[in-house]
Amino acid sequence: MSDAPPDRLSVDPSSPHYNEAVLARDVGIRFNGIEKTNVEEYCVSEGWVKVAAGKAKDRAGKAITIKLKGTVEPYFKDASPAT
């Protein structure tokens, strides 16, 4: 696995952008220079993150998200893959 996080990643297992192996490496997100801990999905090339909108849930029980546009910088919190 490379040392750079993917361009797009989601924490929702039903998403096509979900990758359990990458998430196991503990991905961190800097959005507009500020560390974010509540990111549900991000896309570096399009410059957006989706974050939970409070505690609101939809009919299926998933968190309602809002899309914020800006500079997205994903990184791995650990220096190397855990084995």
N, C-alpha and C positions, 0 to 999 in steps of 0.2 A: 504494500500500500504506500502511496506517495506521502510526503510530508506536508502537502498542501490540501486543505479541505476542498470538497467539490464546489462547483459554481452554484449549485442549488441543492438545498437539503431541507427535509421536513421531519418533525418528530412524530407525525401522525402515521401509524402503520398502514392505513388504507391509502395513503398518498403514493403516487408512482415515484416520488423523489425521496422516499424513506430508505435509509441504508443503516441497518443495525450495526454493522461492523464499524462504520465511521462514527456513529453516535457513541459507541463503546469507548472511543478514544477521548471523550469529553471535549466537545467543540465549544469554544467560546466565541462570542460575537461582540465586536465594537461597532456601534452604529453612530455615525457622525462624531466619532472620537469618544463616545461614552459606552462603558461596558453595560450590556443588556443581558439579563438573566431570564427574561420571560418570552423569548423569541420562539414562535411555533414553526416558522418556515422563513427561509431567506433566499435571495437570488442576488449574487454579486454583479453579474453582467447587466441586469435590469435595474439594480440599485434600489431594492426594497426589502423590508422585513415585515412579517405578519406577527403581531403581538396580541395576546389575550386582552379583550376589552372588559376588564374587571372580572367579576365572577359570573357574568351572564352566560347562559347555555342556550343552544338551539334545541329543537324538538328531539333530536337524536342524542342529546346529552353532551355534545362537543362544545368546547369553548367558542364563543363568538370572537372573531379576530378582526383587527383593523390593519390596513396596509399603510406603512409609513415609507416615504421615499427619502433617500439620502445615500451617504457613503457607507457601504457594508464591508467590514473587514473580519472574515472568519479566521480562526486560528485554533490549533490544538493546544489545550492547556498542559498536556504532558509532552515532554520533549521527544519521546520515542514510543512506539506501540508497546502496550503492556502484553507480556507473554507469561 
